[in-house]
Amino acid sequence: MGGSLDFDDDEVISDINVTPFVDIILVVLIIFMMTSTTMQRGSFKVDLPQAAAAGESVTSTVNIVLAPDGRVAVNGQTVSRDSLPALIAAESRTDPDLRAVVAADKTVDYGEVIRIIDLVKENGVRSFALNIDRS
């Protein structure tokens, strides 16, 4: 009725079993979903300052520049690294909405840029931006 039990060794098997294929695809999908959530947790947000429209006031910024030879400039004035925390803390006390813009040369160590960002955040500046060259 439903089928015969008569098998010939010369017949070609034309049925494809898709169950193993579906199992493999589901495992790959689960692995992708698990790793994508891990990658997202490793990122951090950067709040970039927006351009001011006509009639609106611009929030104040403190500009920090890291030179390739190790010098640090704040708002155009060269300062020592020891006086940098006190200077940023004084600026943030005068304006609680102060934003920091960090600019570093391409040759400056990435760890040094992160140390400056940490220093800025520890001294009361809540938002910062990284300055880039748009070429």
C-alpha positions in Angstrom: 0.0 0.0 0.0 2.3 2.7 1.2 5.5 1.5 -0.3 7.4 -1.6 -1.3 10.2 -3.3 0.5 11.7 -4.4 -2.8 15.1 -2.6 -3.1 17.3 -2.9 -6.1 21.0 -2.2 -5.7 21.1 -0.5 -9.0 18.6 2.2 -8.2 19.8 5.8 -7.6 18.9 7.3 -4.2 17.1 10.5 -5.1 15.9 11.5 -1.6 17.8 14.2 0.2 17.6 14.3 4.0 17.6 18.0 5.0 17.4 17.4 8.7 21.2 17.5 9.3 21.4 20.6 7.2 18.7 22.4 9.3 20.4 21.3 12.5 23.8 22.8 11.4 22.2 26.1 10.3 20.4 26.4 13.7 23.6 25.8 15.6 25.4 28.4 13.5 22.5 30.9 14.1 22.7 30.3 17.9 26.5 30.8 17.8 26.1 34.1 15.8 23.4 35.4 18.2 25.6 34.6 21.3 28.7 36.3 19.9 26.9 39.4 18.5 25.6 40.3 22.0 29.1 40.0 23.4 30.6 42.2 20.8 28.0 44.9 21.5 28.9 45.1 25.2 32.5 45.8 24.4 31.7 49.1 22.7 31.4 52.5 24.3 29.4 55.6 23.3 31.0 58.8 22.3 28.8 62.0 22.6 29.9 64.3 19.8 29.0 68.0 20.0 26.4 69.1 17.6 26.5 72.3 15.4 24.6 75.2 16.9 21.6 76.5 15.0 21.0 80.2 14.7 19.7 81.7 17.9 20.8 78.8 20.2 23.6 79.0 22.6 26.7 76.8 22.1 27.8 74.8 25.2 31.3 75.5 26.2 34.1 73.2 25.3 37.6 72.5 26.6 40.0 71.6 23.8 42.8 69.1 24.6 45.5 68.5 22.1 48.1 65.7 22.4 51.2 66.4 20.3 53.5 63.6 19.0 56.4 64.7 21.2 54.3 64.3 24.4 53.2 67.9 24.9 49.6 68.6 26.0 47.8 71.8 25.2 44.5 72.9 26.8 42.6 75.6 24.9 45.8 76.5 23.0 48.0 76.9 26.0 50.7 74.3 26.7 50.4 72.8 30.2 52.2 70.1 32.1 50.5 66.7 32.6 50.6 67.3 36.4 48.5 70.5 36.2 46.0 69.0 33.7 43.6 67.4 36.3 43.3 70.6 38.3 42.8 72.7 35.2 40.0 70.4 33.9 38.3 70.2 37.4 38.3 74.0 37.6 36.8 74.4 34.2 34.1 71.8 35.0 33.2 73.5 38.2 32.5 76.8 36.4 30.3 75.0 33.8 28.6 71.7 34.6 27.6 71.2 30.9 31.3 71.5 29.8 32.3 69.2 26.9 35.8 68.1 26.1 37.2 67.8 22.6 40.3 65.5 22.5 42.6 65.8 19.5 45.6 63.6 19.1 48.2 63.1 16.5 48.1 59.8 14.6 51.5 58.8 16.1 50.3 59.2 19.7 49.8 56.0 21.6 46.2 54.9 21.8 46.6 54.2 25.5 47.6 57.8 26.1 44.4 59.0 24.5 42.4 56.7 26.7 44.2 58.0 29.8 43.4 61.5 28.9 39.7 60.6 28.3 39.7 58.9 31.8 41.3 61.9 33.3 38.7 64.2 31.7 35.8 62.0 33.0 37.3 61.7 36.5 37.4 65.5 36.8 33.7 66.3 36.2 33.4 66.4 32.4 30.5 64.2 31.4 30.7 64.3 27.7 33.6 64.4 25.3 34.3 64.1 21.6 37.3 62.9 19.6 38.5 65.4 17.0 39.2 63.9 13.5 40.4 65.2 10.2 37.6 65.0 7.6 39.5 64.6 4.3 
